[in-house]
Each structure stands twice: as structure tokens, then as C-alpha cells.
């Protein structure tokens, strides 16, 4: 699977980094708990993998940059606060 462009994946060999995300989403959905999968949100927007790299600090720290925090806030707003259009 590609790790660039808009058809990116978080699968590394046999390990799928998004599997825990899907399990939490299923748990939340089954209990009517609101849940945001940032990966699904980014994929739905067809966010390029190179743009995603820029949301995090280098060296695998996993921490958002300022841009990452802003985009995550936008995703949270879309998921939890924006009213669907009729």
C-alpha cells in the first residue's frame, strides 16, 4: 500500500496501526458514544500523505505541530459541533 499521495495507509507489514482505532470506533458506536477517527476524517478529505507528515513533529514523537493542533480542532468541530445541512 502506498505511503504517499491520497491513497495512503497505516499498515506496516502485517500490523495495521488503524485497527485499534476501528475497534474503539465500533465500541463507541455500539454504545452511542460520539467518536472521531482523525485518520478517517483525513482520508475522507483526501489529505495527501505529505501534508499529514507536516502535522506532526519529526523523529516519531507523535506530537502535533501547531498546524496539526489546528487541523485536529477543525476535525473535532466538524464531528461534534457542526450541524448537518438538511
N, C-alpha and C positions, 0 to 999 in steps of 0.2 A: 504494500500500500504506500502511496506517496506521502512524503512529509513536507511537501511544498504545494503551492497553488491553493485552490479552494476545495480540493478533494482530499484533504489531509486526514490522517488517522492518528490515534494514540496507541496503536498496537505495536508492540515490540516483541517480535518472535511470537511465542505462544501467550505472552502476557498482554492483556488488554487493560490499559490504565483507566478506561472509562467503565469497566464492569462494575466497580464499586459505586460509581455514580448512578448507573442504571438500577442497581439493587436498592439504593436509597430512594430513588425516584419511585420505584414500584411500591416500596414500603409506605412512602408518603401518600401516593395516590390511593392506595388501598385503605388509608385512614383519613382521607380528605384533608391532608396537610399540604398547604402550598409548598411547592418546591421549584427551584430554579436550577436547571443544568446549564451552567455557563458554556460548556462545550456545545450542547445542542443549540443554544442561542447564537453562538458564534458561527456554527455550521449553517444554521437557517439563514443567516445574513451573508453567507458565502464569503466569510472573512478569510483572506489569504493567510497561509501559514506564516509567511514572513512578517505580516502585521501582528500576528499573535505573539511571535517571539519578542516584539517590541513592548509587549505589555508586562513583561517580567524582567527582573534584574538578571544579569548573566551569572554563569557558574552554577546553575541549577539550584539557586536558593529558593525558588518558588514564590518569592515575594513580588507583589505588584510594584510597578513603577507608578509615578503619578498618572500617566496615561492609562495604565491598567486599572487603577482605582476609579478613574472617571468612567471608563467603559463598563466596569462592573456595576457602578452606580446606575448607569443608563439601563443595563440589563435588569437590575432589580426594579427600577422604576417601571420598565415595560412589563415585567412579570407580575408585579404586585400592586401597582398603583394606577396604571393607565387603563381607562375604561375601554372595553372593546367597542368598536364602531358598529352601529346597527346596520 
